[in-house]
Amino acid sequence: MDTWKPIADASGYLAPDKEEVWTKIDDDHGERNVAKLTRRGNLWFTDTNDGVGVYVYYTPTHWRR
């Protein structure tokens, strides 16, 4: 598996748009919310069979393929 990449990477490299990737929040409170999500612009969605997904009310801090 790839290494975790910061969402706000200084190089500006974001997770690929409309591709499901692993995400997590890793901050002062620890690692949590590890899940497969799909980025669409600035928003993150769970993946569903209909391709629509459900919006999550947080922004992950890290991602990997």
Order of alpha helices (4+ residues) and beta strands (2+ residues): beta-beta-beta-beta-beta
